[in-house]
Structures are given as structure tokens and as C-alpha cells.
Amino acid sequence: MTILLVTSSPRSSEGFSTRFATEIAEGLKARRGGPLVTRNLTTNPPPQIEQAYIQGRVAAPEARTPSRLRPSPLPRNLSMR
């Protein structure tokens, strides 16, 4: 089982919530095995949603274009595999 730990503390690893969540995730890993994937949203935030995508999501189906339906691509380093 892969464990995904998502953190967002501006204090990074010094933050209480990050230390607490890491302790829980490491405990799960020790009991169940599998990799622990950590994603820090403060130091590596996801890309912003672009205006064209928002317009495409609210437009009538016949008015949607491929570029209006494509969200911002995730950078290669954000792969969740």
C-alpha cells in the first residue's frame, strides 16, 4: 500500500502538524509496508488553474474547445506514481 503524505506547513519539517502527520504516516508504513510518498505543497505547489480551463468548464458543450478543456499540465516532478 502506498501512503501519500501531503503537507503544507510554512514551517516545513519544524511545524507541529508536519511532525505529527509524518509520525502517523511512518507508523502506518511500519505496520503495513509499502512506500511513503511525501508532497510538500508549500515548497512545491501545484500549478494554477488557467482562465481558459475555467471558461471551458462552464461553457455550453458545443462552445467548448480542446484548449478550454485541458487543465494546466502537472510538471513532471509531480507524478503521483
C-alpha positions as CSV (number, residue, x, y, z in Angstrom):
1,M,0.0,0.0,0.0
2,T,1.4,3.4,-0.9
3,I,1.0,6.1,1.7
4,L,0.6,9.7,0.4
5,L,1.6,12.4,3.0
6,V,0.6,15.9,1.9
7,T,1.9,18.7,4.0
8,S,1.6,22.5,3.7
9,S,3.1,24.0,6.8
10,P,5.1,27.2,6.2
11,R,7.5,25.9,8.9
12,S,8.2,22.8,6.9
13,S,9.5,19.9,8.9
14,E,9.6,22.1,12.1
15,G,5.8,22.6,12.0
16,F,3.8,20.6,14.6
17,S,1.3,19.4,12.1
18,T,4.0,18.2,9.8
19,R,5.8,16.4,12.6
20,F,2.5,14.8,13.8
21,A,1.4,13.7,10.3
22,T,4.8,12.3,9.5
23,E,4.8,10.3,12.7
24,I,1.4,8.8,11.8
25,A,2.5,8.1,8.2
26,E,5.7,6.4,9.3
27,G,3.8,4.3,11.8
28,L,1.4,3.2,9.0
29,K,4.4,2.4,6.8
30,A,6.0,0.3,9.6
31,R,2.8,-1.6,10.2
32,R,1.6,-2.1,6.6
33,G,4.7,-1.7,4.5
34,G,4.9,-0.1,1.1
35,P,6.4,3.2,0.0
36,L,5.7,6.6,1.7
37,V,5.4,9.4,-0.8
38,T,5.6,12.9,0.7
39,R,4.3,16.0,-1.1
40,N,5.0,19.4,0.4
41,L,2.6,22.0,-1.1
42,T,4.5,24.9,0.4
43,T,7.8,24.2,-1.3
44,N,6.3,22.6,-4.4
45,P,2.8,23.9,-5.0
46,P,0.6,22.6,-7.8
47,P,0.2,24.7,-11.0
48,Q,-2.6,27.4,-11.0
49,I,-5.8,26.7,-13.0
50,E,-5.8,28.8,-16.1
51,Q,-8.7,31.1,-17.1
52,A,-9.3,29.2,-20.4
53,Y,-9.9,26.0,-18.5
54,I,-12.4,27.7,-16.2
55,Q,-14.3,29.2,-19.1
56,G,-14.3,25.8,-20.8
57,R,-15.8,24.1,-17.8
58,V,-18.7,26.5,-17.6
59,A,-19.3,26.9,-21.3
60,A,-22.1,25.1,-23.1
61,P,-20.8,21.7,-24.5
62,E,-21.0,23.0,-28.1
63,A,-18.8,26.0,-27.2
64,R,-16.0,24.0,-25.7
65,T,-12.7,23.8,-27.5
66,P,-9.9,21.3,-26.7
67,S,-7.7,24.1,-25.2
68,R,-10.6,25.1,-22.9
69,L,-11.0,21.6,-21.5
70,R,-7.3,21.0,-20.8
71,P,-6.2,21.8,-17.3
72,S,-2.7,23.1,-16.6
73,P,-0.4,20.1,-17.0
74,L,1.3,18.8,-13.9
75,P,5.1,19.3,-14.1
76,R,7.0,16.0,-14.5
77,N,8.2,16.1,-10.9
78,L,4.7,16.0,-9.5
79,S,4.0,12.5,-10.8
80,M,2.0,10.6,-8.1
81,R,3.1,7.1,-9.1
